[in-house]
Amino acid sequence: MTYLYYYGANRPLEREFRLPESKKYRAQLIDTWNMSIEECGEVSGRFVLKMTGKPYMAARFIAIDE
């Protein structure tokens, strides 16, 4: 399962997320303007993801199969 959150012109510095605690996810920040992806480590459950404060960013969480 993959979750994608797109922020458009909003410019968050951080966001709180709640994903299922039963799985681990690979977190990524996607800069749609510069077409780049930054790896942010593994996450699960409730956590805060630090963001860049730039517009047109997205956060993607990809389930890690174990």
C-alpha atoms as a printed R data frame, in Angstrom:
   type eleno elety resid chain resno      x      y      z
1  ATOM     1    CA   MET     A     1  0.000  0.000  0.000
2  ATOM     2    CA   THR     A     2  1.163  3.527 -0.790
3  ATOM     3    CA   TYR     A     3 -0.073  6.816  0.685
4  ATOM     4    CA   LEU     A     4  0.447 10.136 -1.110
5  ATOM     5    CA   TYR     A     5 -0.269 13.587  0.356
6  ATOM     6    CA   TYR     A     6  0.090 16.591 -1.964
7  ATOM     7    CA   TYR     A     7  0.248 20.130 -0.549
8  ATOM     8    CA   GLY     A     8 -0.002 22.338 -3.668
9  ATOM     9    CA   ALA     A     9  0.676 25.993 -2.863
10 ATOM    10    CA   ASN     A    10  0.623 25.299  0.910
11 ATOM    11    CA   ARG     A    11  4.071 25.482  2.529
12 ATOM    12    CA   PRO     A    12  4.170 23.305  5.661
13 ATOM    13    CA   LEU     A    13  7.371 23.051  7.706
14 ATOM    14    CA   GLU     A    14  6.170 19.816  9.293
15 ATOM    15    CA   ARG     A    15  3.137 17.568  9.266
16 ATOM    16    CA   GLU     A    16  1.812 14.932 11.622
17 ATOM    17    CA   PHE     A    17  0.761 11.637 10.048
18 ATOM    18    CA   ARG     A    18 -0.965  8.522 11.345
19 ATOM    19    CA   LEU     A    19 -0.290  5.325  9.446
20 ATOM    20    CA   PRO     A    20 -1.083  1.750 10.499
21 ATOM    21    CA   GLU     A    21  1.280  0.622 13.275
22 ATOM    22    CA   SER     A    22  1.249 -2.939 11.956
23 ATOM    23    CA   LYS     A    23  3.440 -2.010  8.950
24 ATOM    24    CA   LYS     A    24  6.609 -0.047  8.290
25 ATOM    25    CA   TYR     A    25  6.701  2.525  5.493
26 ATOM    26    CA   ARG     A    26  9.481  4.162  3.486
27 ATOM    27    CA   ALA     A    27  8.945  7.936  3.749
28 ATOM    28    CA   GLN     A    28  9.805 10.247  0.857
29 ATOM    29    CA   LEU     A    29  9.451 13.972  0.202
30 ATOM    30    CA   ILE     A    30  8.700 14.735 -3.441
31 ATOM    31    CA   ASP     A    31  9.534 18.164 -4.855
32 ATOM    32    CA   THR     A    32  7.241 18.312 -7.887
33 ATOM    33    CA   TRP     A    33  8.694 21.613 -9.102
34 ATOM    34    CA   ASN     A    34 12.337 20.443 -9.153
35 ATOM    35    CA   MET     A    35 11.387 16.822 -9.925
36 ATOM    36    CA   SER     A    36 13.388 15.352 -7.044
37 ATOM    37    CA   ILE     A    37 12.726 12.781 -4.320
38 ATOM    38    CA   GLU     A    38 14.324 12.869 -0.865
39 ATOM    39    CA   GLU     A    39 14.375  9.684  1.221
40 ATOM    40    CA   CYS     A    40 13.294 10.315  4.839
41 ATOM    41    CA   GLY     A    41 13.730  6.880  6.434
42 ATOM    42    CA   GLU     A    42 11.273  4.341  7.845
43 ATOM    43    CA   VAL     A    43  8.120  5.314  9.722
44 ATOM    44    CA   SER     A    44  4.977  3.745 11.194
45 ATOM    45    CA   GLY     A    45  2.120  4.720 13.480
46 ATOM    46    CA   ARG     A    46  1.960  8.359 14.556
47 ATOM    47    CA   PHE     A    47  4.920 10.613 13.678
48 ATOM    48    CA   VAL     A    48  5.900 14.118 12.544
49 ATOM    49    CA   LEU     A    49  7.641 14.558  9.192
50 ATOM    50    CA   LYS     A    50  9.850 17.631  8.761
51 ATOM    51    CA   MET     A    51  9.197 19.320  5.428
52 ATOM    52    CA   THR     A    52 10.940 22.062  3.449
53 ATOM    53    CA   GLY     A    53  8.419 24.910  3.580
54 ATOM    54    CA   LYS     A    54  8.445 25.070 -0.222
55 ATOM    55    CA   PRO     A    55  5.237 24.961 -2.295
56 ATOM    56    CA   TYR     A    56  4.210 22.006 -4.485
57 ATOM    57    CA   MET     A    57  5.656 19.331 -2.200
58 ATOM    58    CA   ALA     A    58  4.238 15.870 -1.604
59 ATOM    59    CA   ALA     A    59  4.850 13.217  1.042
60 ATOM    60    CA   ARG     A    60  4.786  9.576 -0.051
61 ATOM    61    CA   PHE     A    61  4.785  6.510  2.187
62 ATOM    62    CA   ILE     A    62  5.442  3.116  0.582
63 ATOM    63    CA   ALA     A    63  4.754 -0.052  2.576
64 ATOM    64    CA   ILE     A    64  7.825 -2.199  3.194
65 ATOM    65    CA   ASP     A    65  7.151 -5.904  2.643
66 ATOM    66    CA   GLU     A    66  8.706 -8.045  5.342
